[in-house]
Amino acid sequence: MGKCEKRAWPLTLGLLVNAVALAVHGLIENLPEGLFILMELAAIVLILWGIVETRRRSGL
């Protein structure tokens, strides 16, 4: 695994959490909206953290 892959793990994890949240929301019809929103917010935070870390480490 190269340097780019090592520092991009929060972005990848955020995208995975987003995909899981959408799949769970689609499969479970009576899922509380608060839980779905919480999972989406966690995904957004991870994605933004991954973008910031990648840009910070690349010197931009």
Secondary structure, 3 states (H helix, E strand, C coil): CCHHHHHCHHHHHHHHHHHHHHHHHHHCCCCCHHHHHHHHHHHHHHHHHHHHHHHHHHCC
